[in-house]
Protein backbone atom coordinates (compact mmCIF):
# COMPACT_ATOMS: atom_id res chain seq x y z
CA UNK A 1 0.00 0.00 0.00
CA UNK A 2 1.97 2.96 -1.23
CA UNK A 3 0.77 6.05 0.54
CA UNK A 4 1.22 9.63 -0.52
CA UNK A 5 3.19 11.69 1.97
CA UNK A 6 0.00 13.46 3.09
CA UNK A 7 -1.79 10.18 3.75
CA UNK A 8 1.28 8.81 5.51
CA UNK A 9 1.46 11.87 7.76
CA UNK A 10 -2.24 11.60 8.50
CA UNK A 11 -1.91 7.93 9.45
CA UNK A 12 1.05 8.70 11.70
CA UNK A 13 -0.99 11.39 13.47
CA UNK A 14 -3.88 8.97 13.93
CA UNK A 15 -1.52 6.37 15.42
CA UNK A 16 -0.02 8.97 17.78
CA UNK A 17 -3.54 9.99 18.84
CA UNK A 18 -4.17 6.31 19.59
CA UNK A 19 -1.10 6.32 21.91
CA UNK A 20 1.29 4.49 19.58
CA UNK A 21 4.87 5.27 20.56
CA UNK A 22 7.56 5.93 17.93
CA UNK A 23 8.63 2.30 17.66
CA UNK A 24 5.07 1.02 17.33
CA UNK A 25 4.33 3.68 14.71
CA UNK A 26 7.45 2.82 12.75
CA UNK A 27 6.64 -0.90 12.85
CA UNK A 28 3.06 -0.24 11.79
CA UNK A 29 4.12 1.99 8.90
CA UNK A 30 6.50 -0.76 7.73
CA UNK A 31 3.53 -3.16 7.74
CA UNK A 32 1.56 -0.65 5.67
CA UNK A 33 4.35 -0.38 3.10
CA UNK A 34 4.59 -4.19 2.90
CA UNK A 35 0.80 -4.51 2.70
CA UNK A 36 0.74 -6.84 5.72
CA UNK A 37 -2.95 -6.35 6.41
CA UNK A 38 -3.27 -9.28 8.80
CA UNK A 39 -0.33 -8.03 10.84
CA UNK A 40 -1.82 -4.52 10.87
CA UNK A 41 -5.13 -5.83 12.20
CA UNK A 42 -3.31 -7.93 14.81
CA UNK A 43 -1.24 -4.93 15.95
CA UNK A 44 -4.30 -2.66 16.17
CA UNK A 45 -6.28 -5.25 18.13
CA UNK A 46 -3.39 -5.85 20.52
CA UNK A 47 -2.97 -2.14 21.15
CA UNK A 48 -6.71 -1.74 21.64
CA UNK A 49 -6.66 -4.51 24.21
CA UNK A 50 -3.82 -2.77 26.07
CA UNK A 51 -5.72 0.52 26.06
CA UNK A 52 -8.88 -1.16 27.39
CA UNK A 53 -6.91 -2.82 30.21
CA UNK A 54 -5.38 0.55 31.10
CA UNK A 55 -8.81 2.16 30.97
CA UNK A 56 -10.22 -0.43 33.37
CA UNK A 57 -7.28 0.05 35.74
CA UNK A 58 -7.83 3.80 35.70
CA UNK A 59 -11.55 3.30 36.32
CA UNK A 60 -10.80 1.14 39.38
CA UNK A 61 -8.54 3.91 40.70
CA UNK A 62 -11.27 6.50 40.17
CA UNK A 63 -13.77 4.21 41.91
CA UNK A 64 -11.37 3.85 44.84
CA UNK A 65 -11.00 7.62 45.12
CA UNK A 66 -14.76 8.06 44.89
CA UNK A 67 -15.21 5.59 47.74
CA UNK A 68 -12.58 7.39 49.83
CA UNK A 69 -14.30 10.74 49.20
CA UNK A 70 -17.67 9.27 50.10
CA UNK A 71 -16.27 7.74 53.30
CA UNK A 72 -14.57 10.97 54.32
CA UNK A 73 -17.72 13.03 53.70
CA UNK A 74 -19.79 10.52 55.69
CA UNK A 75 -17.31 10.65 58.57
CA UNK A 76 -17.35 14.45 58.56
CA UNK A 77 -21.16 14.52 58.55
CA UNK A 78 -21.30 12.08 61.49
CA UNK A 79 -18.79 14.16 63.40
CA UNK A 80 -20.84 17.34 62.86
CA UNK A 81 -24.01 15.71 64.25
N, C-alpha and C positions, 0 to 999 in steps of 0.2 A: 504494500500500500504506500505508494509514493505520495507524500503530502507536500503541498506548497508550504513555503515558509510561514505564511499567515496561519494556515491550518495547524501546522506544527506548533507554533507559538500558542495558539488558542488551546490546543490539547494539553500542552505543558502547564498552562495556567489552570485549566480544569483539574489536572492531577494535583497541582499544588493546593488548590482549594479543597481537594479531597484528602489533604494531609499526607500526600506522597512526599517522601524526602528526596534529595537529589539522586541518590543511588537507585531508589525505586523508580523514579521518573526516567532516568537514563535506561534502566533495564526495560521498562515498558516501551519506551520509544524505539528501542532496538527490536522489540517484538513487533511493533507496528511496521517498521521498515522491512522485516522479514516475513510479514503477513502471517504471523503465528497467532491466529485468532483464538484457538483453543487455549494457548498459554495466556493470552490477554484476558480472556474470561476468567481463567483460574486465578490470575493475579488480582483482578478486580474483586472477585468473590472473597478471596483470602483477606484482602485489605478491608473489605466491608465487614467481614466477621470480626476482625480486630477492632474496628471502630465501634461496632455494636457491643462488644465485651467492655471496652473502655467506657462507653455510654452507660452501661448497666452498673459498672463500678462507681462512676460519678453519681449516678442516681442513688445508690445505696449510701454514699457519703452525704448527699443532700438530705436523704431521709433521716440519717443519724443526727445531723444538725437540727433538723426540724423537731425531732423527738427531744433533743437536749433543750432547745428553745421552749418547747411546750412544757417540759418538766420544770424548767427554771421559772417560767411565768406562773405555773401552778403553785410552786413553792412560795413565790413572792406573794401571791394572792392569799394563800393560807396564813402567811406570816402577818399580813395586814389585818386579817379578821380575828 
